[in-house]
C-alpha cells in the first residue's frame, strides 16, 4: 500500500517538474528546443541536490533516533 501511495505521489509531482520561473522559460525558449531541454535538466539537477542532501541528513537523523 505504501508503494502505491508513493508511486501516485511521485507521478503527481513529476508533471510540475518541467515548470520554471518566467525568466527561465523565456531564456530556454530563446535558446532553441535542444538547448532548452538541456536547460530544464540543469534546473532540475540544481534543484534536486539540496533535497537529496537534506533527505540524507534527515534519514540519518531518523535512523539515529530510532536506535535510542
C-alpha positions in Angstrom: 0.0 0.0 0.0 2.8 2.4 0.8 4.5 1.7 -2.5 1.3 2.5 -4.4 0.8 5.8 -2.5 4.5 6.7 -3.1 4.1 5.9 -6.8 0.9 8.1 -7.1 2.6 11.0 -5.3 5.7 10.8 -7.5 3.5 10.7 -10.6 1.5 13.8 -9.4 4.6 15.9 -8.8 6.5 14.8 -11.9 4.2 16.8 -14.1 5.3 20.0 -12.4 9.0 19.2 -12.6 9.3 20.8 -16.0 7.9 24.1 -14.7 10.3 27.0 -14.5 10.1 30.7 -13.5 9.1 33.1 -16.2 12.6 34.3 -16.8 14.0 30.8 -17.2 11.2 29.8 -19.6 11.8 32.9 -21.8 15.6 32.2 -21.8 15.0 28.5 -22.6 12.6 29.3 -25.5 15.2 31.7 -27.0 17.9 29.1 -26.8 16.1 26.6 -29.1 14.4 23.3 -28.3 17.5 21.1 -27.7 19.3 23.7 -25.6 16.0 24.4 -23.7 15.8 20.7 -22.8 19.3 20.8 -21.5 18.5 23.9 -19.6 15.5 22.1 -18.0 17.7 19.2 -16.9 20.2 21.6 -15.4 17.5 23.4 -13.4 16.2 20.0 -12.1 19.7 18.9 -11.2 20.4 22.1 -9.3 17.0 21.9 -7.5 17.4 18.2 -6.7 20.8 18.3 -5.0 19.6 20.3 -1.9 16.6 18.0 -1.5 18.9 14.9 -1.8 21.3 16.3 0.8 18.5 17.2 3.2 16.8 13.9 2.7 20.1 12.0 3.5 20.6 14.1 6.7 17.0 13.6 7.8 17.2 9.8 7.1 20.5 9.5 9.2 18.9 11.6 12.0 15.7 9.5 11.9 17.8 6.2 11.9 19.9 7.5 14.9 16.8 8.5 16.9 15.2 5.1 16.2 18.1 3.2 17.6 18.0 5.1 21.0 
